[in-house]
Amino acid sequence: MDFYQPEGSYRFSSDALSLARFACNFIVEELQKKKPQKKPFEPYLIADIGCGCGVIGILVLQFFKELYPEFYPYLKIIGIEKEEELYRAAKYNARIFEHEQNYFALQADIFQKESVGLVQKFTLETALLDKLPELQIQDGGVSKNPRIFDLVITNPPWYRAESKLHSVFALRNNALFGDENVLEKFFAFGEKFLKKHASLMTVAKSACYMDFVQAMPEKIQLVAMQPVYKSLHKKAIFFVLQGKFQSKAVFEIYAPTCI
């Protein structure tokens, strides 16, 4: 898949691919559990926070379109991105790969208080438009219950702002660098939308693993981890992490994967 990425932006890499693959396997298991039910599936809502040009969400949709077409119509992904160039790229990529009915890009800054209501309203008016008559809507067009997502995916900036690895391109820097609170802010924003026992997934560079673990909100229990290697003879380069909201599930370590 040849994604459009604006010049000077962060080029997606194996971290995004690893997170997408882990998410796909998890979603398949989730939807297969619901398969025996006679009633039609509800939409399976996924938020991709800091979606960039839409790579992770579109890879998930492509996976299901090709391998599990019976589940594909029920997947609805909201890609949330602050940078206008990347937001427009996400919309463009959804269009060129023909996922416009399942992928909805929203330009929003998650660090702004009003973004919670903005995400709710946008989701209701796009991915859940057919469900509006059944939902309790407040004045202003937001749901009384903000916890409408089955899964939140995020690949937040890894590096501290004082790092010496800065690029001459602002888009690339914004995707890679943040202060000591940036992880907490990304995860806390995602936590606001999770249904009970719904999952938040992220991917951490090995050197930042403990930073990611410690940044998880108190109500999200870390339940799974998968190491990702370039070579099994060397140390892991990434760790995919999964936490669940208000869950007491036992922690699992998944078999390592190579890229």
URJO-V9705 format. One record per residue. PSI is psi in degrees with one decimal (999 if undefined). Layout:
PSI
PSI
//
This chain:
124.9
91.2
143.1
127.6
123.9
145.9
133.7
-2.0
169.4
128.4
124.2
150.2
-162.6
-20.2
-45.4
-40.9
-40.7
-42.1
-41.6
-43.0
-44.5
-43.9
-41.6
-47.3
-40.5
-44.3
-39.6
-48.0
-42.2
-45.8
-32.1
-29.0
-32.1
-12.0
-40.1
-17.4
141.5
-34.6
153.5
151.6
144.2
158.6
138.1
106.4
129.8
133.2
132.0
103.9
122.5
51.7
-11.9
-132.1
15.6
13.3
-52.1
-50.1
-41.3
-35.3
-40.7
-46.6
-39.8
-40.0
-47.4
-35.0
-36.6
-39.1
-26.4
63.5
-22.0
-24.1
-20.9
-44.6
-22.1
-12.5
125.9
122.0
129.5
113.0
119.8
122.6
136.3
-42.9
128.0
-41.0
-40.3
-38.6
-45.3
-35.2
-39.3
-43.4
-41.3
-44.5
-38.6
-35.7
-45.5
-25.5
8.1
48.7
23.8
-22.6
-8.9
-18.2
125.6
115.6
138.9
129.6
115.8
146.8
109.4
-13.7
-6.0
134.5
-39.4
-9.5
-26.2
-52.3
-34.2
-43.7
-43.7
-52.8
-43.8
-42.1
-43.1
-36.6
-7.9
-76.8
-28.6
22.3
-40.7
-17.7
-2.8
-41.7
-23.8
-10.2
150.2
113.7
132.1
170.2
137.7
-6.8
21.2
154.9
148.0
-23.4
107.5
-10.8
80.8
-2.5
139.8
-21.6
137.4
130.1
137.0
141.1
77.7
169.9
138.1
-39.9
146.6
152.0
-27.2
2.3
152.6
8.5
15.8
147.6
167.5
-8.5
124.5
-39.9
-41.4
-42.9
-42.5
-29.0
-20.7
-28.6
144.9
175.2
-172.2
-9.8
-2.0
-38.3
-45.7
-39.1
-43.1
-47.9
-38.4
-37.7
-45.1
-37.2
-30.1
-21.3
-4.3
133.2
164.6
131.4
6.4
160.1
149.5
129.1
142.0
173.2
132.0
136.8
144.5
-38.8
-19.0
8.4
-51.9
-31.1
-41.8
-43.6
-45.8
-21.4
-9.9
135.2
155.2
-34.3
-1.3
117.5
124.1
122.1
-15.3
151.2
139.2
119.9
144.8
127.5
151.7
-37.5
136.9
-9.1
-1.2
173.8
154.8
143.1
-28.3
162.4
121.9
130.9
142.3
127.1
154.0
140.3
126.9
50.7
149.7
26.8
150.5
139.3
133.8
145.0
117.9
155.1
138.0
155.3
154.2
151.7
999
//
